[in-house]
Amino acid sequence: MLSEFMLDPGYLNLNHGSFGSTPRPVISAQQSYVEQCEARPDIWYRKEYKTLLAEAREATAKLVGADPDNLVLLENASAAVNGIFRSLSLEPGDIFIYFSTAYAMVKHTAGFLSLDRGIKIIEVPITLPIGTAEESFVAPMRDALAALSDDEKARVRMVTLSHISSVPAFEEPVKELADVIKASNPETLVLVDGAHALGQIPIDIGSLGDIDYYLSNAHKWLFTPKAAAFLWTRSDRIEEYRPQPTVISSENNVLAGIEYTARYAYTGTKDFTSYIAVKDAISYRKTLGGEEAIMEYTTGLARQAGDLLVAKWGTARLSDSSFEANLFNVILPTDDFALAQAMQEALLETDGIYMLALQDAASGIVYTRLSSQVYLELGDFDAVGDKVLAFLNKS
Ligand SMILES: Cc1ncc(COP(=O)(O)O)c(C=O)c1O
């Protein structure tokens, strides 16, 4: 599979999760849209693009069990979260909640709202190592909400969950968490940041319980070109939630009122071909056997590679492997973070291996978050495991 991707032959990508990598056939499909656009610019932007965009939205909606009328394509998870957070009408003292494992962009966007609109932020700590879903995720959220006064509970406007968090990577029990949040205040909005989910795990939005927004990148695990993501908003309350993209364009006459999907269809002149290529990525994945077959391989490889590294390094995972899919977290065989960072640099410099060295701020645990992918095999992880030991033994 490696030759299907444009990865440098001297580069071993063990961090697919951060920026993804796109197969050549999908890049070629995107290139054909670029040519179509450049051939007849007005016809592209005014007609062809819109028709293809509707098809791409429909293909994405089908994949995640959603209605295409309340699903839009946009550039990335950051744009989705920024648009949602900053579209809300907020009062000083309104409360936003997230786990300590929320992505930095979520924290920073809420941070901006705390400066700009006086919201309060509550960060619920996730403590390593992870126990059961109830112990590590549901109970901390329940306790954080229970600690609030009735007035504060009524002011919790937004809780952001991660379907799969970034660092460390854990699949969160979204449905159970949504139940706990809505039991505290049915009006609290639940946004699920699924940036890592599409293409990594099956998504069925309807089965995620009482959530209000769901978003995922497509350029991470679905193999689309950069940048492409989707945002789903609960259909019965779209007007009330007022979602707007981060850029209000000439086609988005907010005062006249414009239908939800049209707001996001054109956000000023730019290259939208990556959005269209979502449908080509979905078709390409069918040629590999489809979503289930891909996930069976990648998640199976992650499980095996995690077991292999834990045994080789004499360490442990940060959680039971049931919290992991293609992303997995293994404790490194050193607790010296500076040394682990030097190792990350050395592996890149001498062997062209890209492997993250990370540290959990609260516990000090030094670990790596690895990505399995169709272009990797167990031997890749075996070899890297040995190189890590060789570096640490020499140092
Ligand atoms: C959980 C999570 N949310 C959001 C993002 C942001 O994605 P993007 O940079 O594509 O906006 C990331 C990126 O790694 C992420 O891991």
Ligand as a Chemical Component Dictionary entry (heavy atoms), coordinates in Angstrom:
data_LIG
# 
_chem_comp.id                   LIG 
_chem_comp.type                 NON-POLYMER 
_chem_comp.pdbx_formal_charge   0 
_chem_comp.three_letter_code    LIG 
# 
loop_
_chem_comp_atom.comp_id 
_chem_comp_atom.atom_id 
_chem_comp_atom.alt_atom_id 
_chem_comp_atom.type_symbol 
_chem_comp_atom.charge 
_chem_comp_atom.model_Cartn_x 
_chem_comp_atom.model_Cartn_y 
_chem_comp_atom.model_Cartn_z 
_chem_comp_atom.pdbx_ordinal 
LIG C1 C1 C 0 -9.184 16.177 18.693 1  
LIG C2 C2 C 0 -8.793 17.194 17.658 2  
LIG N1 N1 N 0 -9.626 18.205 17.402 3  
LIG C3 C3 C 0 -9.352 19.135 16.475 4  
LIG C4 C4 C 0 -8.197 19.077 15.748 5  
LIG C5 C5 C 0 -7.917 20.183 14.764 6  
LIG O1 O1 O 0 -7.864 19.726 13.470 7  
LIG P1 P1 P 0 -7.521 20.774 12.311 8  
LIG O2 O2 O 0 -6.112 21.233 12.565 9  
LIG O3 O3 O 0 -7.625 19.983 11.063 10 
LIG O4 O4 O 0 -8.482 21.872 12.417 11 
LIG C6 C6 C 0 -7.288 18.049 15.969 12 
LIG C7 C7 C 0 -6.030 17.972 15.198 13 
LIG O5 O5 O 0 -5.180 17.159 15.426 14 
LIG C8 C8 C 0 -7.594 17.086 16.959 15 
LIG O6 O6 O 0 -6.752 16.086 17.232 16 
# 
loop_
_chem_comp_bond.comp_id 
_chem_comp_bond.atom_id_1 
_chem_comp_bond.atom_id_2 
_chem_comp_bond.value_order 
_chem_comp_bond.pdbx_ordinal 
LIG C1 C2 SING 1  
LIG C2 N1 SING 2  
LIG C2 C8 DOUB 3  
LIG N1 C3 DOUB 4  
LIG C3 C4 SING 5  
LIG C4 C5 SING 6  
LIG C4 C6 DOUB 7  
LIG C5 O1 SING 8  
LIG O1 P1 SING 9  
LIG P1 O2 DOUB 10 
LIG P1 O3 SING 11 
LIG P1 O4 SING 12 
LIG C6 C7 SING 13 
LIG C6 C8 SING 14 
LIG C7 O5 DOUB 15 
LIG C8 O6 SING 16 
# 
